[in-house]
Amino acid sequence: MLKKIQPDKWKHFFVGIVMGAVLQVTAHLLFPGRQVLASLAVFGLVIGISYGFELFSLLSGKGHHDVMDAVASIIGGVVGMLAEMALLLSQYKPQF
């Protein structure tokens, strides 16, 4: 099944991972102690940026418009967000 995925979609997926992780770190710094709010904001940004880029390609005629590229970026963004959250939780030390 992984062989059937086009190379272009993999590029969008990997860019989405980086985008999700960077935005999640930034949101964690901007909203300390409010992980749910930060994660929801980042998820909205990942969707907006991913689809917005494809919409820009459609309206400007620059590049190739494909909604599945946005879906690959969003999936990658969620993976990046989860990786950053796992790293954050692995460093958490409860106070007793």
MARBA-3410 file (N, C-alpha, C, O; in Angstrom, 1 decimal):
96
0.8,-1.2,0.0,0.0,0.0,0.0,0.9,1.3,0.0,0.5,2.2,-0.7 ~ 2.0,1.3,0.7,2.8,2.4,0.8,3.4,2.8,-0.6,3.8,3.9,-0.9 ~ 3.6,1.8,-1.4,4.2,2.0,-2.8,3.2,2.8,-3.7,3.7,3.4,-4.6 ~ 1.9,2.7,-3.4,0.9,3.3,-4.2,0.8,4.8,-4.0,0.2,5.5,-4.8 ~ 1.4,5.3,-2.9,1.3,6.7,-2.6,2.4,7.5,-3.4,3.5,7.1,-3.4
1.9,8.5,-4.1,2.8,9.3,-5.0,3.9,10.0,-4.2,3.7,10.4,-3.1 ~ 5.1,10.2,-4.8,6.2,10.8,-4.1,5.8,12.3,-3.7,6.3,12.8,-2.7 ~ 5.0,12.9,-4.5,4.6,14.3,-4.2,3.8,14.3,-2.8,4.0,15.3,-2.1 ~ 3.0,13.3,-2.6,2.2,13.3,-1.3,3.2,13.1,-0.2,2.9,13.6,0.9 ~ 4.2,12.3,-0.3,5.2,12.1,0.7,5.9,13.4,1.1,6.1,13.7,2.3
6.2,14.2,0.1,6.8,15.5,0.4,5.9,16.4,1.2,6.3,17.0,2.2 ~ 4.6,16.4,0.9,3.6,17.2,1.6,3.5,16.6,3.1,3.4,17.4,4.0 ~ 3.5,15.3,3.2,3.5,14.6,4.5,4.6,15.1,5.4,4.4,15.4,6.5 ~ 5.8,15.0,4.8,7.0,15.4,5.6,7.1,16.8,6.0,7.5,17.2,7.1 ~ 6.7,17.7,5.1,6.6,19.1,5.4,5.5,19.3,6.5,5.7,20.2,7.3
4.4,18.6,6.4,3.4,18.7,7.4,3.9,18.3,8.8,3.5,18.9,9.8 ~ 4.8,17.3,8.9,5.4,16.9,10.2,6.1,18.0,10.8,6.0,18.4,11.9 ~ 7.0,18.6,10.0,7.8,19.8,10.5,6.9,20.9,10.9,7.1,21.5,11.9 ~ 5.9,21.2,10.0,5.0,22.3,10.3,4.3,22.1,11.6,4.2,23.0,12.5 ~ 3.7,20.9,11.8,3.0,20.6,13.0,3.9,20.7,14.3,3.4,21.2,15.3
5.1,20.2,14.2,6.0,20.2,15.3,6.4,21.6,15.7,6.4,22.0,16.9 ~ 6.8,22.4,14.7,7.2,23.8,15.0,6.1,24.6,15.5,6.3,25.3,16.5 ~ 4.9,24.5,14.9,3.7,25.2,15.5,3.4,24.8,16.9,3.0,25.6,17.7 ~ 3.5,23.5,17.2,3.1,23.0,18.5,4.1,23.5,19.5,3.7,23.9,20.6 ~ 5.4,23.5,19.2,6.4,24.1,20.1,6.1,25.6,20.4,6.2,26.1,21.5
5.8,26.3,19.3,5.5,27.7,19.4,4.3,28.0,20.3,4.3,28.8,21.1 ~ 3.2,27.2,20.0,2.0,27.3,20.8,2.2,26.9,22.3,1.7,27.6,23.2 ~ 3.1,26.0,22.5,3.4,25.6,23.9,4.1,26.8,24.6,3.9,27.0,25.8 ~ 4.9,27.5,23.9,5.6,28.6,24.5,4.7,29.8,24.7,4.8,30.6,25.6 ~ 3.7,30.0,23.8,2.8,31.1,23.8,1.7,30.9,24.8,1.2,31.8,25.5
1.3,29.6,25.0,0.2,29.3,26.0,0.7,28.2,27.0,0.2,27.1,27.0 ~ 1.6,28.6,27.9,2.1,27.7,28.9,1.0,27.2,29.8,0.2,27.9,30.3 ~ 0.9,25.9,30.0,-0.1,25.3,30.8,-1.5,25.1,30.2,-2.4,24.7,30.9 ~ -1.6,25.5,29.0,-2.9,25.3,28.3,-2.8,24.5,27.0,-2.9,25.0,25.9 ~ -2.4,23.2,27.3,-2.1,22.3,26.1,-3.3,22.1,25.2,-3.1,22.0,24.0
-4.5,22.0,25.8,-5.7,21.7,24.9,-5.9,22.9,24.0,-6.1,22.7,22.8 ~ -5.9,24.1,24.6,-6.1,25.3,23.7,-5.0,25.4,22.7,-5.2,25.7,21.5 ~ -3.7,25.2,23.1,-2.6,25.3,22.2,-2.7,24.2,21.0,-2.5,24.6,19.9 ~ -3.1,23.0,21.4,-3.2,22.0,20.4,-4.4,22.2,19.4,-4.3,22.0,18.2 ~ -5.5,22.7,19.9,-6.6,23.1,19.0,-6.3,24.2,18.1,-6.6,24.2,16.9
-5.5,25.2,18.6,-5.1,26.3,17.8,-4.1,25.8,16.7,-4.2,26.3,15.5 ~ -3.2,25.0,17.1,-2.3,24.5,16.1,-3.0,23.6,15.1,-2.6,23.7,13.9 ~ -3.9,22.8,15.5,-4.7,22.0,14.5,-5.4,22.8,13.5,-5.4,22.5,12.3 ~ -6.0,23.9,14.0,-6.7,24.8,13.1,-5.7,25.5,12.1,-6.0,25.7,11.0 ~ -4.5,25.9,12.6,-3.5,26.5,11.8,-3.0,25.5,10.7,-2.8,25.9,9.6
-2.8,24.2,11.1,-2.3,23.2,10.2,-3.3,23.0,9.1,-2.9,23.0,7.9 ~ -4.6,23.0,9.4,-5.6,22.8,8.4,-5.7,24.1,7.5,-5.7,24.0,6.3 ~ -5.7,25.2,8.1,-5.7,26.5,7.4,-4.5,26.7,6.4,-4.7,27.1,5.3 ~ -3.3,26.4,6.9,-2.1,26.6,6.1,-2.1,25.6,5.0,-1.8,25.9,3.8 ~ -2.4,24.3,5.3,-2.4,23.2,4.3,-3.4,23.5,3.1,-3.1,23.5,2.0
-4.7,23.8,3.5,-5.7,24.0,2.5,-5.5,25.4,1.8,-5.7,25.5,0.6 ~ -5.0,26.4,2.6,-4.8,27.7,2.1,-3.7,27.7,1.0,-3.8,28.4,0.0 ~ -2.7,26.9,1.2,-1.6,26.8,0.1,-2.2,26.2,-1.1,-1.9,26.7,-2.2 ~ -3.1,25.2,-1.0,-3.7,24.6,-2.2,-4.7,25.5,-2.9,-4.8,25.6,-4.1 ~ -5.4,26.3,-2.1,-6.3,27.3,-2.6,-5.5,28.4,-3.3,-6.0,28.9,-4.4
-4.4,28.8,-2.8,-3.5,29.8,-3.4,-3.1,29.3,-4.8,-3.0,30.0,-5.8 ~ -2.7,28.0,-4.8,-2.2,27.4,-6.1,-3.4,27.4,-7.1,-3.1,27.7,-8.3 ~ -4.6,27.2,-6.7,-5.7,27.2,-7.6,-6.0,28.6,-8.1,-6.2,28.8,-9.3 ~ -6.1,29.5,-7.2,-6.4,30.9,-7.6,-5.4,31.6,-8.4,-5.7,32.4,-9.3 ~ -4.1,31.4,-8.1,-3.0,32.1,-8.7,-2.5,31.4,-10.0,-1.9,32.0,-10.8
-2.8,30.1,-10.1,-2.4,29.4,-11.3,-0.9,28.9,-11.1,-0.4,28.3,-12.0 ~ -0.3,29.3,-10.0,1.1,28.8,-9.8,1.0,27.5,-9.0,0.4,27.4,-8.0 ~ 1.7,26.5,-9.6,1.7,25.2,-9.0,0.5,24.4,-9.4,-0.3,24.8,-10.3 ~ 0.3,23.2,-8.7,-0.8,22.3,-9.1,-1.7,22.2,-7.9,-1.3,21.9,-6.8 ~ -3.0,22.4,-8.1,-4.0,22.3,-7.1,-4.5,20.8,-6.9,-4.9,20.2,-7.9
-4.3,20.3,-5.7,-4.7,18.9,-5.4,-5.1,18.9,-4.0,-4.3,19.1,-3.1 ~ -6.4,18.6,-3.7,-6.8,18.5,-2.3,-6.1,17.4,-1.5,-5.9,17.6,-0.3 ~ -5.7,16.4,-2.2,-5.1,15.3,-1.5,-3.7,15.7,-1.0,-3.2,15.2,0.0 ~ -3.1,16.7,-1.6,-1.8,17.3,-1.1,-2.1,17.9,0.3,-1.3,17.8,1.2 ~ -3.2,18.6,0.4,-3.6,19.3,1.7,-3.9,18.2,2.7,-3.5,18.3,3.9
-4.5,17.1,2.3,-4.8,16.0,3.3,-3.5,15.4,3.8,-3.4,15.1,4.9 ~ -2.5,15.2,2.9,-1.2,14.6,3.3,-0.5,15.6,4.2,0.1,15.1,5.2 ~ -0.6,16.9,4.0,0.0,17.9,4.9,-0.6,17.9,6.2,0.0,18.0,7.3 ~ -2.0,17.8,6.2,-2.7,17.8,7.5,-2.4,16.5,8.3,-2.1,16.6,9.5 ~ -2.3,15.4,7.7,-2.0,14.1,8.4,-0.5,14.2,8.9,-0.3,13.9,10.1
0.4,14.8,8.1,1.7,15.0,8.6,1.8,16.0,9.7,2.6,15.8,10.7 ~ 1.0,17.0,9.7,0.9,18.0,10.8,0.5,17.4,12.1,1.0,17.7,13.1 ~ -0.5,16.5,12.0,-1.0,15.8,13.2,0.1,14.9,13.8,0.3,14.8,15.0 ~ 0.8,14.2,12.9,1.9,13.4,13.4,3.0,14.2,14.0,3.5,13.8,15.1 ~ 3.3,15.4,13.5,4.3,16.3,14.1,3.8,16.8,15.4,4.6,16.9,16.4
2.5,17.1,15.5,2.0,17.6,16.8,2.1,16.5,17.8,2.5,16.8,19.0 ~ 1.7,15.3,17.5,1.8,14.2,18.4,3.2,13.9,18.9,3.4,13.5,20.0 ~ 4.1,14.0,17.9,5.5,13.7,18.3,6.0,14.7,19.3,6.7,14.4,20.2 ~ 5.7,16.0,19.1,6.1,17.1,20.0,5.4,16.9,21.4,6.1,17.1,22.4 ~ 4.2,16.5,21.4,3.5,16.3,22.6,4.0,15.1,23.4,4.2,15.2,24.6
4.4,14.1,22.7,5.1,12.9,23.3,6.4,13.3,23.9,6.7,12.9,25.0 ~ 7.2,14.1,23.2,8.4,14.6,23.8,8.2,15.4,25.0,8.9,15.3,26.0 ~ 7.2,16.3,25.0,6.9,17.2,26.1,6.4,16.3,27.3,6.9,16.6,28.4 ~ 5.6,15.3,27.1,5.1,14.5,28.2,6.2,13.6,28.7,6.2,13.2,29.9 ~ 7.2,13.2,27.9,8.3,12.4,28.4,9.2,13.2,29.3,9.9,12.6,30.1
9.2,14.5,29.3,10.0,15.3,30.1,9.2,15.8,31.4,9.8,16.5,32.2 ~ 7.9,15.5,31.4,7.1,15.9,32.6,7.5,15.1,33.8,7.5,13.9,33.8 ~ 7.7,15.8,34.9,8.0,15.2,36.2,6.9,15.7,37.2,6.9,16.8,37.6 ~ 6.0,14.7,37.6,5.0,15.1,38.5,5.5,15.6,39.9,6.6,15.1,40.4 ~ 4.9,16.6,40.5,5.3,17.1,41.8,4.4,16.4,42.8,3.2,16.6,42.9
5.1,15.7,43.7,4.3,15.0,44.8,4.6,15.7,46.1,4.1,15.3,47.2
END
